[in-house]
Amino acid sequence: MKTHKYSILIVDDERSILNSLHRLFRKEGYNILTAESGEQGLKVLSNNRIDLIISDQRMPGMSGVEFLRRAKERYPDIIRIILSGYVDIETITSGVNEGNIYKFILKPWNDEELKIAVARALEQHDLIIENRRLTEMIKRQNEELKILNQKLQREVEKKTQEVIIADHVLLLAQEILENLPISVVGIDKEGMIAQINNTFLRIYGSNARYYLGSRIDEVFPDDICKMIIKTIQTKQTQKLSTKSYKGFSFSVECTPLSGRFNINGAILLFHNIQEDRGKEESSEKITSGRIKTRNVSIKDN
């Protein structure tokens, strides 16, 4: 967790105590700084990164509690310990309320107990720093998540609008196809009839809608089937001159499907459709499970 050498500031107006504590903690590998008064201690704090302060309580000019109170205001993450030769309840209470003192240690101190107290205090310091780091990270991540959610919401709204527009366009395209003044049959890449418009039904009878889902060789004569297959395979438009089937004369055009959706198939168009009046009309019935209506079957028997 710790990435730098701990720095401890020792503040006491007695040089002998400063020297004694300096030797004690220097052996523990800490970086030690000293000051002989609270005023000097504040200057050291302003110029150095300090992790822990050990301060005497009774010093001329500024008491240890007052010094630690000011240190707390400026550098709240620093752990604060008071060394005192006197047990004073008022001082202890003041230290807790004003300086947020981590621990009171009486003089003379026990070296081992003091080292343990300092080690635990620095562990506390690390926990405070780590907790703040995690809190800031969570706060930052929450902000990022909020921004991401807002962006996602905008994308959802945009996509929803696009879907609504696409549905409207699809319905409009379907309506246009249904009402084109030319017979249109849509065929997929497998040779199945997938679409028949209203003009086709008006000419060949309403029962022709049952051609949907049928294979082209179940409905159309061989020459038209071959034209459809060639169109799908070559992706080139094919045409047949005027043909006569079941009392109707027409020309046939087959054009490949193309566009942004990359759908493979073909569109069969029947042009110049005319009914041959000279031919006898007959009413055919459903036989062998295949639809036969008056003059609707384009396939020859």
N, C-alpha and C positions, 0 to 999 in steps of 0.2 A: 504494500500500500504506500509506504513512504518512499519518496524518490530523491530526497536530499538529506543531508546531515542535519540532525536536530540542533537548533540554536537556543541556548538558555541565557537569559539576562538575570544577573544577580545584583541586587541593590541593597547596600548596607553602608552605614556611615563609619563602620569600623573596618579598617584595612585588613586586620588580621583575619576577620571572618570572611571577607572577600577572598583572601589568599587561600584560606582553608577550603572553602567551597570550590574554588577554581581548581585546586589540585584534585579534590575528590571526584569531580565530574569530568575533568579532562581525561582521567584514566578510563572513563566509560565511553569515550569516543565522541562526546558532544562538543559542539562549538560554543565556547564560553565567552560572554561579554559581561563587563562589570560597570557599576556606577555607584558613586558615594552619596547620592541624594536622589530624591524623586525627580527634581528638575533635570539632572543629568540623565536619569533613566528615560525620561520622555524624549530627550534628544537622541539617545541611542535607538529608541524605538522608531523614530522618524527616519533613520538612516539604515536600518537593518531589518532583515526578516527574522522575527523572533517567534519561537513556538511556545516557550514557557518562561514565566517570570517567578523568581524567588525573591521576596522583598522582606526586609526588616519592617517591623511596625513602628517602633519609636525612633524617628529620625528628625533632626532639626529642620525647620522650614515646612516640610510636607510629610505627613504621616504616611505609613505604608498603605492604609486603607484609602486615603485620598489619592495617592499615586495610582493605585490599582483601579480606582473608580475612573480616573481619567484615561488610563490605559484601555479599560473596557470600552469606553465611549468611542475611542479611536480605532481600536483593534480588538473587536469582540471575540475573535476566534482564539486568542492567546489564552492558555491556561495560566491561572494565577494562584500562587502559594504564598502564605505569610509565615515568616519566622518571628517568634516573639518570646521574650523572656518572662512575660507576665500573662497570667490567665485573667482576662478581662472580658466579662460577659457582654458588656456594652460594645467593646471592640469587635468581638466575634459577630454580634448581631449586625453592627454597622458594616462589617466586611461582607457578610452574606447579602445584605440588602443593597449596598451601594457598589461593591466591587465584585460581586458574584464569585467569591473566593472558593477555589476548589478544595483547599485543605489548610488547616492551621497546624503548624509544627512548633513545638516548644523548644527553646534553647535551654540547656545544650541538647543537641540532637544526637541520635544514634545514626552513624554513617550508613549502616546497612538498611535501616528502616527508611532513612531519607532517600536512598537510591531506589528502593522499591516504590516509594511514594511517587518519585519523579517519573519512573518508568511507566507506572500505571496512569499518571497524569498525561503523559505523552500519548499513550494508547487512547485515552479519552479525546485528546486533541485530534488524533487521526480519525476517530469515529465521527467527530463533528465535521471535519473537512470532507470526509467521504459522504456523509449524509447530505451535506450541502451540494456536493457534486452530483449525487444521484437525484436530488430534488430538482436541481437545475436541468439535468438531462431529461427527467420526466416532463418537466415544464416545457422544455424545448420540443420534445417529441409530441407532446399534446398539441402544441401550436402547429407543428408540422402536420399532425393528423387532422387537425381542424381545417387547415388549408387544403389538405388532400381531399377531405370529405366535401368541402365546398366545391373543389374542382370536379370531383366525381359527380356531385349533384348537378352541376352545370352540364357535364357530359351526358348524364342520364336524361336531363330535360331536352338537351339538343337531340339525342338519339330518339327520344320519344316523339319529338316534333318531326324528325325525319321519317319515322315509321308512319306517323299519321299522314304526312304528305305522300309517302310512298303508297300507302293504302288507297289514298284518294286518287293518285295517279293510276294505280292498278285498276281501280274500279272504273275510272274514266276510260282507260285503254280497253277494258273489257266491253264497256258500253259501245265504244267506237267500233270495235271489231264485230260486235253483234249486229250493228246496224249499217255496216258497209254495204253499198249497193252492188256487191259482187260476192259470189259464193266462195267461201274460204274454208279450207280444211287444214287443221294443224296436225302434223305427224311427227312423232318423236324418233330418236335415232334407231330404235328397235323396230320401226315400221308399224307402230300402233297409232290409231287415230285418237288424238288427244283433244281436239277442238273442232267444233262445227258451228258456224255462225247462223244467224236467223235467215239470211238470204238463201243459204243452202237448204234450210228447212222449208222455206216458202216454196221453193222450186221443186224439191224432191219429196215433200211431204213431211209431216211432223214426226212420223215414225223413223225418219232417218236419224233422229237423235240417238237411236239405239246402236248406231254404228260406233259410238264412242266406246273405246276399249277394244274394238275389233282390230284384227290385223288387216293390212292393206290388201293382202291376197284373198281375203274373205269378202271384200267389197268391190275392188276395182279390177278391171281386166289386165291382162299381162303387160300390154304396152304401157299403161299408166304406172303399174307397179315397177317395171324396169326403169321408167323415167324417175320415179321417186327415189329408188335405190341409188341410181347414178348421181342424182342431185346431192344426196346425203354423203356419198363417198367422195365425190369430186369437189363438193361445195361450189358448184357452178349451176346457174339457172338452165333448165331444160324446157323445151316447148314441144307441143304436139299440135299439128294443124287440125282443122275441123274434123271432129269425130261424131259419130251418131250412135247413141246407145239408148235402148228402151224408149224410143220416141222423142229423144232430145238430140239436138245438134249443138256442139260447142267446141271451142278450142281450149286447150289445157296448158297451163304454165306452172312449173314447179321451181320454187326458188329456195335456196338454203337459208336456214336461220343464222343470223349473225348479230353481234352486238356486245355490249359490255358484260352480259351474263354468261357468255361462252356456252350457250345451250346448243347442242347438236340436234338437228332435225330439219324439217322442211315445211314449207307452206304451199299447199296446192290451191291454185286459182282456176276457176272455170269462167271463161270469157264468152261473150256473144251467145248466150244460151237461148235457143229457140226450140219450141215444141214442133215436132213433125206432125202436122195435122193429118197427113195422108196415111199414117200408120194406125193400125187398130190398137186402141188402148185396151189393156187387160188388167184385171184386178188379181194380183198375186197374193198368196197367203203365206203365213209362217210355215216353213217346212224344214224339218231336220234341225230345229233349234236356231235357224238363221232368219233374220228379218227380211221379208219381201213385201213391199207395198206397191201401190199403183205407180208404175213408172219411177220408183225411187231407187231401185237397185241398178247401179251403174255396171255391175259385173254381168257379163254375158252368161247365159246358162249353157 
